[in-house]
Amino acid sequence: MAKSFYHYLMKYRHPKPSNAIEEFANHAFEDHSFPKLSKDYHELCNYLELNGHYLKTMAVFDEAWEAYLNEERK
């Protein structure tokens, strides 16, 4: 995997988010403690479970993670 999950997620930032992943990206950008260099699912999952109050459900993270893995496999 070349880039971190955070780097991947940032392509979804949008001034007027139209879906949950865009909202997640916007909030992660504003979260200065987000593990920006991580490529590890468990590290990110643990962090979000403790600090991801901005996520309505962890399913949003799981969906974004799957898309990240699919893109990194290309």
N, C-alpha and C positions, 0 to 999 in steps of 0.2 A: 504494500500500500504506500503510495507516494505521498499523499497529503493527509493531514489530520482530519478527524471528523468535523471539528469546528470549521476548518478551512472549507471543507465541502459544504457544510451547512450555510455558510455565509452567502453562497450564490442564491439562496432563497430569501434574503432580506428584501423587504419591500415596504415602501412608505405607507401603502394601504393594503395590508395583508388580506388575501382572499381565502386563505385556508390555514389549517392548524400548523403545517410545517413552516409557512412563512411567518406566522406569529411566533413559533418556537425560535426561528432564526433571529428575529428581531429581539426577543427577550435574551437569548444567549449572547448576542452582541453587547447588550447592556449589562450582562452579568460578568463583572470584572474578575470573579473567582473561577469562572468556567475553565475546565482543564483544556486549554486551547491546543496543546500539542499532542493530546492523547489520541491513540488509534485503538484503544482497548475497550471493548464493550462493557466489561464488568466495572472498570474504573468509572466510565461515564455513567453507567446505570446507577452505581452506588452514589455518585455525586448528585445526580438528578433526584434520586429518591430522598436524599437529605436536604437538598437545596433548590430543587426545581419546582418551587411553589407556583411558578408561572405556567407549568404544564398542566393542562386539565386532566390528562391521562398519560400514563407511560406508553400507551399504544402509539402516540405521536412520535416519541423517540424511536420505538421499534420500527415504525414505518420508515422514518428517515434513515435509520441505521441500515435497513435492508437496501434502500436505494443507494446509500453510500457504498455498501459492499458490491452491489451490482456494477456501479460505475468504476470502482477500483479494479474489478476483474477484467475490464475491457483492455 
